[in-house]
Amino acid sequence: MDLTIVIPVYNREKIVSATLNCVAAQTYRPLNLILVDNNSTDASLQVLRDFKEANQAPDFRITVLQETTPGACAARNCGLLAAKSEWIMFFDSDDLMTPDYVEQYSKAMKADPDADIFAIRLQLDDGKGIRQLAFVPHDIFANHIIHSMLSTQRYIARRKHFIEAGCWNRNTPTWDDWELGIRMLLSRPKIHYISDKARVTAVFQNESITGDNFHSKHGTWEHAINIAESDIANSDIAEKDRLIYLLNYRRVVLAAHYRREKCFDLADALYRNTLERYRHNFCRRAMLAVAYRYISAGGRGFGRLISTIF
């Protein structure tokens, strides 16, 4: 397996070493690593260069690049275009992988050489404990819309699929991996799931792109959903009506989060605009209304119900 791991880095001098050491500890070789500094104002670039000097080897090739265009998407595209391997994995600069992470992909590839994407379980460390994130191999498109099954750290894919999907969208500052995942799935790739256990830990940081609330970046989440809706609407996929309904469910979930954060104007505006789309479909409108009330009250798991019914 010819694989390149691409990691964008921005102002991570104090924490990026933990991620880099996880990559260096991988049991699989040979391995390519591309590190892209994205205009860091701290010593991140020097940390990356020091890591390369200390760990470069014939079977562990490390490249350090600089991308001056702001944003993780630009940095990831920089690494993607520089990579020459057949397989690409994107990883974040504050997350962790088990030593056998890449090796598990290699084993799965030998068992299923025709697959285009290999996906794996992910867990989240939010500082209060570790919890497993949803991993639902069936009905992948619906479950990606609801559960972000193809988030950045969860999969590897053939380089050509990233290129053919149009790479990372620099105009999507949040939920960029979710939106890219939708474009990847529109080509109907063959996906192989490694479901035995989580081998990646996403470590929550207050300064991460997603942040610790929704209202402070209102508008950017809606923008990502709007782009995803355009992706689906302009495709030839047969189930576009169902998928767009699930996108509207995601809008209602976002509105419920606004309401839980006591941003009632934001919540009500998004909720009412979304329901207006189904003013002539009582069943779909009613389900969205129930979902809004349930999630606003702190309920979880409604996405599985709505993806099953619709």
Secondary structure, 3 states (H helix, E strand, C coil): CCEEEEEEECCCCCCHHHHHHHHHCCCCCCEEEEEEECCCCCCHHHHHHHHHHHHCECCEEEEEEECCCCCHHHHHHHHHHHCCCCEEEECCCCCEECCCHHHHHHHHHHHCCCCCEEEEEEEEECCCCEEECCCCCCCHHHHHHHHCCCCHHHEEEEHHHHHHHCCCCCCCCCCHHHHHHHHHHCCCCCEEEEEEEEEEEEECCCCCCCCCCCHHHCCHHHHHHHHHHHHHHCCCCCCHHHHHHHHHHHHHHHHHHHHHCCCHHHHHHHHHHHHHCCCCCHHHHHHHHHHHHHHHCCCCCHHHHHHHHC
